[in-house]
């Protein structure tokens, strides 16, 4: 949206080069008044945050004079910043506060989502379409991307591309945080403090992001003490789309950092070991201690497959010879009541 001042008799701006400095503040209000033809004029701009600098200057200049012109301005803006970056000024900060009305767009309600599905598919929604469409979380962009996938070729993956664009637009630190939430989804013991440490972000900004994502319908649950609800993505398809851009090794490092934080904070050993199972070798004694102790707990509880998996994982850690004998799966046992039986098949 780049405007230049036309030299035509009407003075109505035409698309082209940037606005000259000497005429930006004088000609355009007059041009708009002429375009209105003595009536009122609506200037509507969608996604104003994507406008170039010259256009933003012109819109701000116009907004400061909106009370002196037969003009109504309607702007939509995605006011989002990276959790580790500065907060950019919004479009509403230019004109006097008494001239501005700000509305936050809520997610589409269920009846609106149903109407969109019916309009796109020309049939009444059924469970086969409503369930995937729920992954859009009431966001029009994601909802239409999902419907495009349902109506298009089988190989199309517009939904993942839309989620990828959303993450790229949010910024690298926000992307890291979203990927961390998705990777830890459903594993419990996830708090704002834990997410901030694992994603290496500011705790206050993390809490703000979690609240905003919850309000927009992307997240369910909220950060709270361990044992309570942990934040998770509102739909499995959305979580999978977030994780689609993340290689396996990078996901494993999230579990390694999470295990380190949980161990440092004296979290239950089974929670630490749960992440170590998905992490690369640590090379430190605390990891072996956690795995062996968690294996013992699983063995005493009669969860033989889990105990075996934990002992297998402990062998990936560098152990002293004495510990290797003690932790060898061949000599491992599990207890069921008063009996003691060997754990074979490892």
N, C-alpha and C positions, 0 to 999 in steps of 0.2 A: 504494500500500500504506500506508494510513493507519489506525491502530488507535486505538480509544478504550477506556477501562476500563468494562466493563459493570457496572451496579449490580444485576445479577441475582444470585440466591443462589449460582449456580455460580462467578460471577466470571470467566467465560470472555470474553475480549475479543471485541468485535464491530467490524465495519467502521464507519467514521464519522469523527467529528472527531478532531483531533490528541490525543495523549496529554497529560493534565494533568500539569504539572510535579510536583505533590505526590504523584502516584500512579504515575508512570512507572517509578520504580525499585523499588516495593514490590509492586504488585498483579500485574504481568505474570508474573514468575517463579512466583508462587503459582497464577495462572490456568493456566499451562502445566503445572504439576505436577498440577492438578486435571484438565486435559484428558487427560493421560496415563493417568489412571485407575489409578495404581499401577504402570504399565508404563513403557516407554521411548517417547520422542516424537522424531520427525524434523521439523525445521523446514528446508524447502528454499525458497530464494529465487533466482530467475533474474534476471540483469542487476541486481544490487544497486546498481550505480553509478547507476541511474536512480531509485532510491528518494528520497523527499523527506527533508528534514533530520530531521524528527521520527522517521521510521521508522529512519533510520540511527543516530540516538542510541539508540533502543530496542534495535536489533540489537547495537550495540556493548556496551550495558549487559548484555544477555543473554549475549553471548559471554564477558564477563569472569567470568560465574558458571556457565559450562558444566560445570566440574568439580564443581559442587555440585548439579547437577540431572540427572535421568535423560533427558538431551537430547543429540541429535546435530544439528549445524547444517551444512547443505551450501549454500554460496553460490557463484554464478558471477558473475564481474566482468570487465568489459572495462577492463583497466588500461592506459589510453593517454592520453597528454598531447600537446598541440601541441608541435612542435619548438622553438617560441619562447616557451613558457609554463612555469609552475611545474609540478613533478611532484606530483600530488595523492596524499595518503596512501591506501594500499589498505586494504581491509576486514580484511586479515590483521594489521594493525599494532595493533589494539586489545587482543586477549586475549594472555595470556602465550605466548611462542614455543613452549613445550613442549606447548601444547594445539592447535596449528595444524599442519595438513598442507596444503601448497600444491602443486597440480598444474597445469602449463601444458598447455593443450589444443593438441595438434598438428593439422595439417591432416589431413583424412580420407585414409587410404591408398587406392590405386587400387581394391582389392577392395571397400572400403566405398562408394566412388563408384559402382562398377558395381552394387552391391546397391541403392543408392538409385535409380539409373536404372531398374533392372528393376522395383523396387517401384512407382515412379511411372507407368511406361509399360506395365507388365504384359507386357512382352516383353523378350527378351534384347537388350542394347545392341548396336548396330551402329555402323560408322564415322560414319554421319550424325548419331548422337546423342552418341557418345563424344567426337568432336572439339569440338563446341560446349561440352559439359559440362566439358571440360578447362579452359575459361576460368574456371570457378569456383575453380580452384586448391585444391580440397579444403576450401573454406569452405562450410559448410552453407547459410548465407543466400544466397550467390551461386549455389550449385548449384541450390537450389530455385527461385530466381528465373529461372535459365536454363531449367529444365524447365517452369516455368509459361509461359514464352514459347513453348517448343516445342509445348506442348499447347494453348495458348490462341489467340486471334485473331491474325491476321498483324500487326495494327497495334500489338499489345502490346509494350512495351519495359520490362518489369519489371526486367531485368538492369541496364540503365542507371540506372534509378531506385534500385536497391539500391546500386550503386557510388556514386551521387551522395549517398545517405544516409551511406555509409561515410565519404566525404570530408568532409561537413559535420560529422559527429561527431568527426572527427579534429582539426578546428580550421583556421583560415584559413592559417596558415603551413605546416602539414603539407599542406594542399590545394595550395598554391603549389608545394611541393616535388614532390608527386606529379605535378602537371601538367607541371612542368619535365622530370622524368624521362621522362614519356610523350612529350613533344614532341621530346626529344633522342634518343629510342629508336632505336638502330641507326645513329647518325651517327658513333659513335666519339669518342675523346678526351674521354670523360666521366669525371671523377674527383670525389671527395668535395669537394675544394677548389673545383672548377668549379661544382658544384651549389650549394655554400654561397654562393658569390659571386652566381651568377645568381638564385637564389631569395632572396638576402639573409637567410640563416639562419646559425646557429652551426654551425661545421664539426663539432664533437664530437657535437652532437645529430643532425646529418645522418648521420654515420657510424652512430650508434646506430639511427636509423630505417631505414637501408638494411639493416643486419644483421637487425633485427626483421622487416622485410618479406620478406627472403630466407628466414628461418626459417619464416614463415607461408605460404610458397609463392607470394607475389605477385610477387616479383622473381626473375629469373634472372641469373647473373653477379654480379660484385661490383666495388666501386670499386677500381681499381688504376691503375698508371701508364699514360699514353697508349700506345696500340698493343696493350694487353692487353684483357681482357674489361671491358666497361662495363655498368653496371646497366641492365636492360631489363625490361619487364613480361613475365610468363611466358607470356602468350597474346595474340595480336593483338586478340581481342574485348575483353579487359580493357583494353588500351591505348586502343582506340577509345572505350570507355565512359568512361574517365577524361577523354579529350579532348572528349567530346561537350558538356560544359558550358562550354568555353572558346571565345570568339569568335576569328575569324581574326586580327584586329589584335593581340590580346593574345598569341597564339602567335607572331606575327612579332616582337614585342618581346623574346621569349625568345631568339630567334636573334640579334637585335641585341646583346643583353647578352652572349650567348655569344661572338659574334665579337669584341667588345671585349676580353673577358677573354683569349681565345686569342691575339689580336694582342699584347696587353700581355705575355703570357708567352712570346712568340716561338715559338708553335706553327707547324707547317708551314703555308705560305700557302694550300695547297689546302683545309685544314681551316677556315681563317678564311673563305675565299671561299664554301665550301659553305653556311655560315650566312648570309653576306651575300646570297646568292641568295634566301633566304626572308625577309629583313629589309627594313624600309623604308629610304629613303635616309638615310645617316648625315650627309652634309654636311661630311665631314672628309677630308683628303688621304690618311690611312692606308687608308681604305676603297678609294679609287681605286687606290692602290699595290697592295693585296692582290689586287684583281680583275684588274688588268692583268697582274701577275706570274703569277697562277694561269692566266689565259688563255694567256699565253705558254708555260707548262709544258704545258698541254693541247694547244696547237698543235704543239709539238715532239714530243709523244707520239702525234700523229695522231688526237687526239680532237676532231675539228672541231665537232660539235654542242655539246660542252661549252665549247669556246673561244668559240663564237658567243654562247652564253647568258651567259657571263661578260662579254663585251664589251657586250652589250645592257644588262646590269645596270649596268655602269660609266657608261653614259650617263645613268642616273638620278641620278648624283652631280653636284654643281656643279663644273665643270671650267674651268680657264683655257683661252683660245682655242687656245694652242699644244698643250695636252694634248688638246683636243677633236679637233684635226686628227690628232694622232698615234694617238689611240685610236678614231678613226672606223671603224665596221665596214666602210665602203666601201673603206678603204685597208688593211684587215687582211689578213694573209696567213698561210698555214700551210705547214709544211714536211713533206714526205714523202720521205725519202732526200735526194738532191741537188737535187730540184726544189722550186720555190717557186710556189705557185698562190694566186690571190685567194680570199678567203672571201666568196662571194656569198650572196644569199638572206637577209640579215639584215634 
